[in-house]
């Protein structure tokens, strides 16, 4: 699963971040503790800098949320409610 995610994502899935997937952590878009499945359509590679932005230990006024769409795009919602879309990179890659 980890190899597939690295090949699919290629980089951190936070909008504009170019940290390679090999240096990222695999994270549940919908929190596992809140019922999120450990499945390809609920996981994404996030770098150590962006991964903590969506964790519950961060104060709510600073916390982001993410959800994965059926096409693989990750929609990010910032603390003010603004939405940002990170589309998946092209899928042709050899790992």
C-alpha positions as CSV (number, residue, x, y, z in Angstrom):
1,X,0.0,0.0,0.0
2,X,2.8,2.4,0.9
3,X,4.6,1.8,-2.5
4,X,1.3,2.4,-4.3
5,X,0.7,5.7,-2.4
6,X,4.2,6.9,-3.1
7,X,3.9,6.2,-6.8
8,X,0.4,7.8,-6.9
9,X,1.2,10.9,-4.9
10,X,4.8,11.5,-5.9
11,X,5.0,14.4,-3.4
12,X,3.3,15.8,-0.4
13,X,-0.3,16.3,-1.2
14,X,-0.6,19.7,0.5
15,X,-1.2,22.3,-2.2
16,X,2.0,23.6,-3.7
17,X,4.3,21.4,-1.6
18,X,7.0,19.6,-3.5
19,X,8.5,17.4,-0.8
20,X,9.0,14.0,-2.4
21,X,6.7,11.2,-1.3
22,X,9.7,9.2,-0.1
23,X,10.2,11.8,2.6
24,X,6.5,12.0,3.6
25,X,4.4,10.2,6.1
26,X,1.2,8.3,5.1
27,X,-1.8,9.9,6.7
28,X,-5.5,9.1,6.9
29,X,-7.6,11.9,5.3
30,X,-10.5,11.0,7.5
31,X,-9.0,10.3,10.9
32,X,-8.7,6.5,11.7
33,X,-9.9,7.2,15.3
34,X,-13.1,8.7,13.9
35,X,-13.9,5.8,11.6
36,X,-11.6,6.6,8.7
37,X,-10.7,3.4,6.8
38,X,-7.1,2.4,6.1
39,X,-7.7,2.3,2.4
40,X,-6.0,3.8,-0.7
41,X,-9.0,6.2,-1.1
42,X,-8.5,7.6,2.4
43,X,-4.7,7.9,2.5
44,X,-2.3,10.5,1.2
45,X,1.4,11.3,1.6
46,X,2.0,14.4,3.7
47,X,5.4,15.9,4.6
48,X,6.4,16.3,8.3
49,X,5.6,20.0,8.0
50,X,2.1,19.7,6.7
51,X,1.0,16.5,8.4
52,X,0.5,18.1,11.8
53,X,-1.8,20.9,10.3
54,X,-4.8,18.5,10.5
55,X,-4.2,16.8,13.8
56,X,-6.7,17.1,16.7
57,X,-4.0,18.2,19.1
58,X,-3.7,21.5,17.1
59,X,-6.0,24.2,18.3
60,X,-9.1,24.4,16.1
61,X,-8.5,27.9,14.9
62,X,-5.3,26.7,13.2
63,X,-6.4,23.2,12.1
64,X,-6.9,22.2,8.5
65,X,-9.0,19.3,7.2
66,X,-8.7,17.2,4.1
67,X,-10.9,14.8,2.2
68,X,-10.1,12.8,-0.9
69,X,-12.4,12.9,-3.9
70,X,-13.2,9.9,-6.1
71,X,-10.7,11.2,-8.8
72,X,-7.9,11.2,-6.2
73,X,-7.8,14.9,-5.7
74,X,-7.4,16.0,-2.1
75,X,-9.6,18.9,-1.0
76,X,-8.1,21.0,1.8
77,X,-10.2,23.3,4.0
78,X,-8.3,25.9,6.0
79,X,-9.5,27.2,9.4
80,X,-11.5,30.1,7.7
81,X,-13.4,27.6,5.6
82,X,-11.6,28.4,2.3
83,X,-11.1,25.3,0.0
84,X,-8.0,24.4,-1.9
85,X,-7.7,21.5,-4.3
86,X,-4.6,19.4,-4.9
87,X,-5.1,17.2,-8.0
88,X,-3.0,14.0,-8.2
89,X,0.1,14.1,-10.4
90,X,0.2,12.1,-13.6
91,X,0.1,8.4,-12.7
92,X,3.0,7.1,-14.9
93,X,5.9,6.5,-12.6
94,X,8.3,3.6,-12.0
95,X,9.1,3.0,-8.3
